[in-house]
Each structure stands twice: as C-alpha cells, then as structure tokens.
Amino acid sequence: MKFTANYKKSGGWYLGWVEEVPGVNTQGKTLAETKSNLREALTLILETNRLINKPTGKIVRETVTI
C-alpha cells in the first residue's frame, strides 16, 4: 500500500499526517522521529480497523484497486 505523508515544522516540533487516512497523525522532535512515529501510527490504525471490522457470517470479500 502507498499513502501520502505530509510533514510540517511547527516551533520546535515536526508534525506528520497521512492524507488518505483520517486520524493518522503524529509529532516528533526530529523529522526522522516523526517519520518513524507516522509509520507506527499508520500500522496501528490499519491493524485496529481490521480487528474492529472483522467480518462475521457469510460474506463476499475482494481486493479493490483504484
């Protein structure tokens, strides 16, 4: 999967967020720390979404590519 990460310096901090996934945002003292934190935040959000939306019963499941 590919996502768009955005970074912005604000005072003594760097802010980071992913455009395509609401709620995936973070901060860090360095750009490298912010990038690492953002990857972790994105991974956790995707894992959590999979868990809370785990299908039950008979369903049709497919991959969607855009």
PyMOL Python script that loads the backbone (N, CA, C, O; Angstrom):
from pymol import cmd

cmd.read_pdbstr("""\
ATOM      1  N   MET A   1       0.838  -1.174   0.000  1.00  0.00           N
ATOM      2  CA  MET A   1       0.000   0.000   0.000  1.00  0.00           C
ATOM      3  C   MET A   1       0.885   1.241   0.000  1.00  0.00           C
ATOM      4  O   MET A   1       1.979   1.255   0.564  1.00  0.00           O
ATOM      5  N   LYS A   2       0.389   2.246  -0.631  1.00  0.00           N
ATOM      6  CA  LYS A   2       1.106   3.522  -0.660  1.00  0.00           C
ATOM      7  C   LYS A   2       0.176   4.612  -0.158  1.00  0.00           C
ATOM      8  O   LYS A   2      -1.003   4.655  -0.508  1.00  0.00           O
ATOM      9  N   PHE A   3       0.721   5.484   0.661  1.00  0.00           N
ATOM     10  CA  PHE A   3      -0.031   6.597   1.226  1.00  0.00           C
ATOM     11  C   PHE A   3       0.789   7.869   1.071  1.00  0.00           C
ATOM     12  O   PHE A   3       1.990   7.818   0.804  1.00  0.00           O
ATOM     13  N   THR A   4       0.134   9.002   1.240  1.00  0.00           N
ATOM     14  CA  THR A   4       0.805  10.287   1.135  1.00  0.00           C
ATOM     15  C   THR A   4       1.054  10.843   2.520  1.00  0.00           C
ATOM     16  O   THR A   4       0.110  11.159   3.245  1.00  0.00           O
ATOM     17  N   ALA A   5       2.318  10.965   2.893  1.00  0.00           N
ATOM     18  CA  ALA A   5       2.693  11.533   4.184  1.00  0.00           C
ATOM     19  C   ALA A   5       3.030  13.010   4.003  1.00  0.00           C
ATOM     20  O   ALA A   5       3.671  13.402   3.028  1.00  0.00           O
ATOM     21  N   ASN A   6       2.589  13.813   4.955  1.00  0.00           N
ATOM     22  CA  ASN A   6       2.877  15.247   4.955  1.00  0.00           C
ATOM     23  C   ASN A   6       3.616  15.582   6.234  1.00  0.00           C
ATOM     24  O   ASN A   6       3.305  15.041   7.295  1.00  0.00           O
ATOM     25  N   TYR A   7       4.599  16.477   6.142  1.00  0.00           N
ATOM     26  CA  TYR A   7       5.375  16.898   7.304  1.00  0.00           C
ATOM     27  C   TYR A   7       5.464  18.414   7.323  1.00  0.00           C
ATOM     28  O   TYR A   7       5.574  19.064   6.284  1.00  0.00           O
ATOM     29  N   LYS A   8       5.414  18.959   8.532  1.00  0.00           N
ATOM     30  CA  LYS A   8       5.476  20.408   8.679  1.00  0.00           C
ATOM     31  C   LYS A   8       6.209  20.725   9.971  1.00  0.00           C
ATOM     32  O   LYS A   8       5.940  20.111  11.003  1.00  0.00           O
ATOM     33  N   LYS A   9       7.130  21.674   9.925  1.00  0.00           N
ATOM     34  CA  LYS A   9       7.822  22.119  11.135  1.00  0.00           C
ATOM     35  C   LYS A   9       6.959  23.170  11.809  1.00  0.00           C
ATOM     36  O   LYS A   9       6.482  24.105  11.166  1.00  0.00           O
ATOM     37  N   SER A  10       6.763  23.007  13.115  1.00  0.00           N
ATOM     38  CA  SER A  10       5.954  23.950  13.886  1.00  0.00           C
ATOM     39  C   SER A  10       6.662  24.204  15.212  1.00  0.00           C
ATOM     40  O   SER A  10       6.637  23.367  16.114  1.00  0.00           O
ATOM     41  N   GLY A  11       7.286  25.356  15.315  1.00  0.00           N
ATOM     42  CA  GLY A  11       8.073  25.642  16.504  1.00  0.00           C
ATOM     43  C   GLY A  11       9.239  24.668  16.585  1.00  0.00           C
ATOM     44  O   GLY A  11       9.996  24.527  15.625  1.00  0.00           O
ATOM     45  N   GLY A  12       9.389  23.993  17.725  1.00  0.00           N
ATOM     46  CA  GLY A  12      10.463  23.033  17.901  1.00  0.00           C
ATOM     47  C   GLY A  12      10.066  21.613  17.541  1.00  0.00           C
ATOM     48  O   GLY A  12      10.817  20.679  17.820  1.00  0.00           O
ATOM     49  N   TRP A  13       8.917  21.430  16.933  1.00  0.00           N
ATOM     50  CA  TRP A  13       8.395  20.095  16.619  1.00  0.00           C
ATOM     51  C   TRP A  13       8.160  19.932  15.123  1.00  0.00           C
ATOM     52  O   TRP A  13       7.984  20.909  14.395  1.00  0.00           O
ATOM     53  N   TYR A  14       8.159  18.684  14.684  1.00  0.00           N
ATOM     54  CA  TYR A  14       7.703  18.343  13.346  1.00  0.00           C
ATOM     55  C   TYR A  14       6.359  17.639  13.489  1.00  0.00           C
ATOM     56  O   TYR A  14       6.190  16.779  14.353  1.00  0.00           O
ATOM     57  N   LEU A  15       5.420  18.001  12.649  1.00  0.00           N
ATOM     58  CA  LEU A  15       4.108  17.368  12.624  1.00  0.00           C
ATOM     59  C   LEU A  15       4.035  16.487  11.385  1.00  0.00           C
ATOM     60  O   LEU A  15       4.590  16.824  10.340  1.00  0.00           O
ATOM     61  N   GLY A  16       3.354  15.367  11.509  1.00  0.00           N
ATOM     62  CA  GLY A  16       3.197  14.485  10.361  1.00  0.00           C
ATOM     63  C   GLY A  16       1.793  13.913  10.327  1.00  0.00           C
ATOM     64  O   GLY A  16       1.203  13.638  11.372  1.00  0.00           O
ATOM     65  N   TRP A  17       1.252  13.731   9.113  1.00  0.00           N
ATOM     66  CA  TRP A  17      -0.070  13.137   8.959  1.00  0.00           C
ATOM     67  C   TRP A  17      -0.167  12.463   7.606  1.00  0.00           C
ATOM     68  O   TRP A  17       0.589  12.768   6.684  1.00  0.00           O
ATOM     69  N   VAL A  18      -1.117  11.534   7.502  1.00  0.00           N
ATOM     70  CA  VAL A  18      -1.363  10.806   6.261  1.00  0.00           C
ATOM     71  C   VAL A  18      -2.665  11.331   5.660  1.00  0.00           C
ATOM     72  O   VAL A  18      -3.707  11.304   6.314  1.00  0.00           O
ATOM     73  N   GLU A  19      -2.608  11.804   4.425  1.00  0.00           N
ATOM     74  CA  GLU A  19      -3.775  12.412   3.772  1.00  0.00           C
ATOM     75  C   GLU A  19      -4.957  11.459   3.649  1.00  0.00           C
ATOM     76  O   GLU A  19      -6.100  11.858   3.867  1.00  0.00           O
ATOM     77  N   GLU A  20      -4.692  10.216   3.305  1.00  0.00           N
ATOM     78  CA  GLU A  20      -5.762   9.286   2.948  1.00  0.00           C
ATOM     79  C   GLU A  20      -6.454   8.627   4.139  1.00  0.00           C
ATOM     80  O   GLU A  20      -7.518   8.030   3.969  1.00  0.00           O
ATOM     81  N   VAL A  21      -5.882   8.718   5.330  1.00  0.00           N
ATOM     82  CA  VAL A  21      -6.444   8.011   6.483  1.00  0.00           C
ATOM     83  C   VAL A  21      -6.633   8.996   7.637  1.00  0.00           C
ATOM     84  O   VAL A  21      -5.663   9.364   8.300  1.00  0.00           O
ATOM     85  N   PRO A  22      -7.867   9.422   7.879  1.00  0.00           N
ATOM     86  CA  PRO A  22      -8.120  10.343   8.983  1.00  0.00           C
ATOM     87  C   PRO A  22      -7.658   9.744  10.313  1.00  0.00           C
ATOM     88  O   PRO A  22      -7.837   8.552  10.562  1.00  0.00           O
ATOM     89  N   GLY A  23      -7.072  10.574  11.151  1.00  0.00           N
ATOM     90  CA  GLY A  23      -6.641  10.127  12.460  1.00  0.00           C
ATOM     91  C   GLY A  23      -5.207   9.650  12.520  1.00  0.00           C
ATOM     92  O   GLY A  23      -4.687   9.396  13.607  1.00  0.00           O
ATOM     93  N   VAL A  24      -4.557   9.522  11.373  1.00  0.00           N
ATOM     94  CA  VAL A  24      -3.157   9.112  11.384  1.00  0.00           C
ATOM     95  C   VAL A  24      -2.310  10.383  11.363  1.00  0.00           C
ATOM     96  O   VAL A  24      -2.053  10.971  10.313  1.00  0.00           O
ATOM     97  N   ASN A  25      -1.887  10.782  12.557  1.00  0.00           N
ATOM     98  CA  ASN A  25      -1.044  11.962  12.689  1.00  0.00           C
ATOM     99  C   ASN A  25      -0.147  11.785  13.902  1.00  0.00           C
ATOM    100  O   ASN A  25      -0.436  10.992  14.797  1.00  0.00           O
ATOM    101  N   THR A  26       0.944  12.534  13.916  1.00  0.00           N
ATOM    102  CA  THR A  26       1.919  12.393  14.990  1.00  0.00           C
ATOM    103  C   THR A  26       2.803  13.621  15.042  1.00  0.00           C
ATOM    104  O   THR A  26       2.618  14.574  14.285  1.00  0.00           O
ATOM    105  N   GLN A  27       3.759  13.584  15.941  1.00  0.00           N
ATOM    106  CA  GLN A  27       4.753  14.640  16.032  1.00  0.00           C
ATOM    107  C   GLN A  27       6.061  14.047  16.521  1.00  0.00           C
ATOM    108  O   GLN A  27       6.097  12.924  17.024  1.00  0.00           O
ATOM    109  N   GLY A  28       7.138  14.811  16.370  1.00  0.00           N
ATOM    110  CA  GLY A  28       8.442  14.384  16.845  1.00  0.00           C
ATOM    111  C   GLY A  28       9.384  15.558  16.902  1.00  0.00           C
ATOM    112  O   GLY A  28       9.143  16.598  16.290  1.00  0.00           O
ATOM    113  N   LYS A  29      10.467  15.383  17.649  1.00  0.00           N
ATOM    114  CA  LYS A  29      11.463  16.454  17.763  1.00  0.00           C
ATOM    115  C   LYS A  29      12.317  16.576  16.500  1.00  0.00           C
ATOM    116  O   LYS A  29      12.845  17.648  16.204  1.00  0.00           O
ATOM    117  N   THR A  30      12.451  15.467  15.755  1.00  0.00           N
ATOM    118  CA  THR A  30      13.205  15.498  14.502  1.00  0.00           C
ATOM    119  C   THR A  30      12.319  14.958  13.385  1.00  0.00           C
ATOM    120  O   THR A  30      11.307  14.306  13.642  1.00  0.00           O
ATOM    121  N   LEU A  31      12.703  15.232  12.163  1.00  0.00           N
ATOM    122  CA  LEU A  31      11.943  14.722  11.017  1.00  0.00           C
ATOM    123  C   LEU A  31      12.016  13.191  10.983  1.00  0.00           C
ATOM    124  O   LEU A  31      11.025  12.524  10.688  1.00  0.00           O
ATOM    125  N   ALA A  32      13.185  12.646  11.285  1.00  0.00           N
ATOM    126  CA  ALA A  32      13.337  11.180  11.290  1.00  0.00           C
ATOM    127  C   ALA A  32      12.436  10.545  12.342  1.00  0.00           C
ATOM    128  O   ALA A  32      11.806   9.521  12.079  1.00  0.00           O
ATOM    129  N   GLU A  33      12.369  11.136  13.523  1.00  0.00           N
ATOM    130  CA  GLU A  33      11.500  10.615  14.581  1.00  0.00           C
ATOM    131  C   GLU A  33      10.034  10.694  14.163  1.00  0.00           C
ATOM    132  O   GLU A  33       9.261   9.770  14.416  1.00  0.00           O
ATOM    133  N   THR A  34       9.661  11.786  13.531  1.00  0.00           N
ATOM    134  CA  THR A  34       8.281  11.967  13.078  1.00  0.00           C
ATOM    135  C   THR A  34       7.913  10.943  12.009  1.00  0.00           C
ATOM    136  O   THR A  34       6.812  10.391  12.029  1.00  0.00           O
ATOM    137  N   LYS A  35       8.824  10.689  11.079  1.00  0.00           N
ATOM    138  CA  LYS A  35       8.571   9.686  10.039  1.00  0.00           C
ATOM    139  C   LYS A  35       8.374   8.310  10.662  1.00  0.00           C
ATOM    140  O   LYS A  35       7.465   7.578  10.270  1.00  0.00           O
ATOM    141  N   SER A  36       9.206   7.957  11.615  1.00  0.00           N
ATOM    142  CA  SER A  36       9.091   6.666  12.295  1.00  0.00           C
ATOM    143  C   SER A  36       7.774   6.579  13.063  1.00  0.00           C
ATOM    144  O   SER A  36       7.078   5.565  13.002  1.00  0.00           O
ATOM    145  N   ASN A  37       7.440   7.641  13.780  1.00  0.00           N
ATOM    146  CA  ASN A  37       6.181   7.678  14.532  1.00  0.00           C
ATOM    147  C   ASN A  37       4.972   7.564  13.606  1.00  0.00           C
ATOM    148  O   ASN A  37       3.982   6.919  13.949  1.00  0.00           O
ATOM    149  N   LEU A  38       5.055   8.190  12.433  1.00  0.00           N
ATOM    150  CA  LEU A  38       3.938   8.169  11.491  1.00  0.00           C
ATOM    151  C   LEU A  38       3.738   6.763  10.918  1.00  0.00           C
ATOM    152  O   LEU A  38       2.603   6.310  10.768  1.00  0.00           O
ATOM    153  N   ARG A  39       4.823   6.080  10.602  1.00  0.00           N
ATOM    154  CA  ARG A  39       4.711   4.697  10.120  1.00  0.00           C
ATOM    155  C   ARG A  39       4.052   3.818  11.181  1.00  0.00           C
ATOM    156  O   ARG A  39       3.188   2.997  10.873  1.00  0.00           O
ATOM    157  N   GLU A  40       4.469   4.002  12.431  1.00  0.00           N
ATOM    158  CA  GLU A  40       3.886   3.227  13.524  1.00  0.00           C
ATOM    159  C   GLU A  40       2.402   3.551  13.702  1.00  0.00           C
ATOM    160  O   GLU A  40       1.586   2.645  13.874  1.00  0.00           O
ATOM    161  N   ALA A  41       2.051   4.829  13.661  1.00  0.00           N
ATOM    162  CA  ALA A  41       0.648   5.236  13.811  1.00  0.00           C
ATOM    163  C   ALA A  41      -0.218   4.653  12.693  1.00  0.00           C
ATOM    164  O   ALA A  41      -1.322   4.172  12.950  1.00  0.00           O
ATOM    165  N   LEU A  42       0.273   4.693  11.469  1.00  0.00           N
ATOM    166  CA  LEU A  42      -0.475   4.143  10.336  1.00  0.00           C
ATOM    167  C   LEU A  42      -0.659   2.636  10.497  1.00  0.00           C
ATOM    168  O   LEU A  42      -1.753   2.116  10.276  1.00  0.00           O
ATOM    169  N   THR A  43       0.389   1.946  10.874  1.00  0.00           N
ATOM    170  CA  THR A  43       0.306   0.497  11.086  1.00  0.00           C
ATOM    171  C   THR A  43      -0.726   0.165  12.154  1.00  0.00           C
ATOM    172  O   THR A  43      -1.542  -0.738  11.970  1.00  0.00           O
ATOM    173  N   LEU A  44      -0.696   0.886  13.268  1.00  0.00           N
ATOM    174  CA  LEU A  44      -1.634   0.624  14.361  1.00  0.00           C
ATOM    175  C   LEU A  44      -3.076   0.900  13.957  1.00  0.00           C
ATOM    176  O   LEU A  44      -3.972   0.133  14.309  1.00  0.00           O
ATOM    177  N   ILE A  45      -3.312   1.978  13.227  1.00  0.00           N
ATOM    178  CA  ILE A  45      -4.672   2.304  12.782  1.00  0.00           C
ATOM    179  C   ILE A  45      -5.189   1.229  11.830  1.00  0.00           C
ATOM    180  O   ILE A  45      -6.338   0.804  11.954  1.00  0.00           O
ATOM    181  N   LEU A  46      -4.365   0.783  10.884  1.00  0.00           N
ATOM    182  CA  LEU A  46      -4.803  -0.250   9.936  1.00  0.00           C
ATOM    183  C   LEU A  46      -5.072  -1.568  10.657  1.00  0.00           C
ATOM    184  O   LEU A  46      -6.066  -2.234  10.369  1.00  0.00           O
ATOM    185  N   GLU A  47      -4.203  -1.954  11.588  1.00  0.00           N
ATOM    186  CA  GLU A  47      -4.422  -3.186  12.358  1.00  0.00           C
ATOM    187  C   GLU A  47      -5.706  -3.095  13.180  1.00  0.00           C
ATOM    188  O   GLU A  47      -6.487  -4.046  13.223  1.00  0.00           O
ATOM    189  N   THR A  48      -5.923  -1.962  13.827  1.00  0.00           N
ATOM    190  CA  THR A  48      -7.116  -1.768  14.644  1.00  0.00           C
ATOM    191  C   THR A  48      -8.372  -1.808  13.791  1.00  0.00           C
ATOM    192  O   THR A  48      -9.361  -2.433  14.172  1.00  0.00           O
ATOM    193  N   ASN A  49      -8.343  -1.143  12.635  1.00  0.00           N
ATOM    194  CA  ASN A  49      -9.502  -1.153  11.740  1.00  0.00           C
ATOM    195  C   ASN A  49      -9.838  -2.565  11.281  1.00  0.00           C
ATOM    196  O   ASN A  49     -11.011  -2.925  11.178  1.00  0.00           O
ATOM    197  N   ARG A  50      -8.812  -3.369  11.004  1.00  0.00           N
ATOM    198  CA  ARG A  50      -9.053  -4.756  10.602  1.00  0.00           C
ATOM    199  C   ARG A  50      -9.702  -5.546  11.736  1.00  0.00           C
ATOM    200  O   ARG A  50     -10.605  -6.348  11.497  1.00  0.00           O
ATOM    201  N   LEU A  51      -9.247  -5.323  12.967  1.00  0.00           N
ATOM    202  CA  LEU A  51      -9.801  -6.041  14.116  1.00  0.00           C
ATOM    203  C   LEU A  51     -11.250  -5.657  14.405  1.00  0.00           C
ATOM    204  O   LEU A  51     -12.092  -6.528  14.624  1.00  0.00           O
ATOM    205  N   ILE A  52     -11.541  -4.364  14.406  1.00  0.00           N
ATOM    206  CA  ILE A  52     -12.902  -3.945  14.777  1.00  0.00           C
ATOM    207  C   ILE A  52     -13.902  -4.155  13.648  1.00  0.00           C
ATOM    208  O   ILE A  52     -15.112  -4.150  13.875  1.00  0.00           O
ATOM    209  N   ASN A  53     -13.400  -4.339  12.441  1.00  0.00           N
ATOM    210  CA  ASN A  53     -14.288  -4.588  11.303  1.00  0.00           C
ATOM    211  C   ASN A  53     -14.204  -6.022  10.811  1.00  0.00           C
ATOM    212  O   ASN A  53     -14.556  -6.315   9.668  1.00  0.00           O
ATOM    213  N   LYS A  54     -13.738  -6.911  11.671  1.00  0.00           N
ATOM    214  CA  LYS A  54     -13.583  -8.320  11.289  1.00  0.00           C
ATOM    215  C   LYS A  54     -14.935  -8.882  10.869  1.00  0.00           C
ATOM    216  O   LYS A  54     -15.910  -8.803  11.616  1.00  0.00           O
ATOM    217  N   PRO A  55     -14.985  -9.450   9.668  1.00  0.00           N
ATOM    218  CA  PRO A  55     -16.261  -9.946   9.155  1.00  0.00           C
ATOM    219  C   PRO A  55     -16.776 -11.153   9.948  1.00  0.00           C
ATOM    220  O   PRO A  55     -16.004 -11.989  10.419  1.00  0.00           O
ATOM    221  N   THR A  56     -18.088 -11.213  10.076  1.00  0.00           N
ATOM    222  CA  THR A  56     -18.731 -12.369  10.692  1.00  0.00           C
ATOM    223  C   THR A  56     -19.813 -12.863   9.743  1.00  0.00           C
ATOM    224  O   THR A  56     -20.374 -12.088   8.968  1.00  0.00           O
ATOM    225  N   GLY A  57     -20.100 -14.149   9.809  1.00  0.00           N
ATOM    226  CA  GLY A  57     -21.117 -14.705   8.926  1.00  0.00           C
ATOM    227  C   GLY A  57     -20.593 -14.874   7.517  1.00  0.00           C
ATOM    228  O   GLY A  57     -19.397 -14.749   7.254  1.00  0.00           O
ATOM    229  N   LYS A  58     -21.526 -15.163   6.613  1.00  0.00           N
ATOM    230  CA  LYS A  58     -21.158 -15.389   5.206  1.00  0.00           C
ATOM    231  C   LYS A  58     -21.040 -14.046   4.496  1.00  0.00           C
ATOM    232  O   LYS A  58     -21.993 -13.268   4.454  1.00  0.00           O
ATOM    233  N   ILE A  59     -19.881 -13.787   3.949  1.00  0.00           N
ATOM    234  CA  ILE A  59     -19.642 -12.513   3.255  1.00  0.00           C
ATOM    235  C   ILE A  59     -18.900 -12.779   1.948  1.00  0.00           C
ATOM    236  O   ILE A  59     -18.352 -13.860   1.731  1.00  0.00           O
ATOM    237  N   VAL A  60     -18.898 -11.776   1.096  1.00  0.00           N
ATOM    238  CA  VAL A  60     -18.078 -11.788  -0.101  1.00  0.00           C
ATOM    239  C   VAL A  60     -16.980 -10.765   0.152  1.00  0.00           C
ATOM    240  O   VAL A  60     -17.254  -9.616   0.499  1.00  0.00           O
ATOM    241  N   ARG A  61     -15.758 -11.188  -0.021  1.00  0.00           N
ATOM    242  CA  ARG A  61     -14.621 -10.314   0.242  1.00  0.00           C
ATOM    243  C   ARG A  61     -13.732 -10.276  -0.994  1.00  0.00           C
ATOM    244  O   ARG A  61     -13.458 -11.315  -1.595  1.00  0.00           O
ATOM    245  N   GLU A  62     -13.273  -9.068  -1.383  1.00  0.00           N
ATOM    246  CA  GLU A  62     -12.408  -8.930  -2.535  1.00  0.00           C
ATOM    247  C   GLU A  62     -11.473  -7.749  -2.351  1.00  0.00           C
ATOM    248  O   GLU A  62     -11.724  -6.856  -1.542  1.00  0.00           O
ATOM    249  N   THR A  63     -10.410  -7.761  -3.101  1.00  0.00           N
ATOM    250  CA  THR A  63      -9.466  -6.647  -3.102  1.00  0.00           C
ATOM    251  C   THR A  63      -9.956  -5.584  -4.074  1.00  0.00           C
ATOM    252  O   THR A  63     -10.415  -5.905  -5.170  1.00  0.00           O
ATOM    253  N   VAL A  64      -9.863  -4.339  -3.681  1.00  0.00           N
ATOM    254  CA  VAL A  64     -10.256  -3.220  -4.538  1.00  0.00           C
ATOM    255  C   VAL A  64      -8.997  -2.423  -4.880  1.00  0.00           C
ATOM    256  O   VAL A  64      -8.261  -1.991  -3.992  1.00  0.00           O
ATOM    257  N   THR A  65      -8.766  -2.241  -6.152  1.00  0.00           N
ATOM    258  CA  THR A  65      -7.632  -1.451  -6.603  1.00  0.00           C
ATOM    259  C   THR A  65      -8.154  -0.231  -7.345  1.00  0.00           C
ATOM    260  O   THR A  65      -9.016  -0.344  -8.216  1.00  0.00           O
ATOM    261  N   ILE A  66      -7.625   0.934  -6.994  1.00  0.00           N
ATOM    262  CA  ILE A  66      -8.055   2.150  -7.683  1.00  0.00           C
ATOM    263  C   ILE A  66      -6.882   2.793  -8.375  1.00  0.00           C
ATOM    264  O   ILE A  66      -7.037   3.834  -9.014  1.00  0.00           O
TER     265      ILE A  66
END
""", "prot")
cmd.dss("prot")
cmd.show_as("cartoon", "prot")
cmd.util.cbc("prot")
cmd.orient("prot")
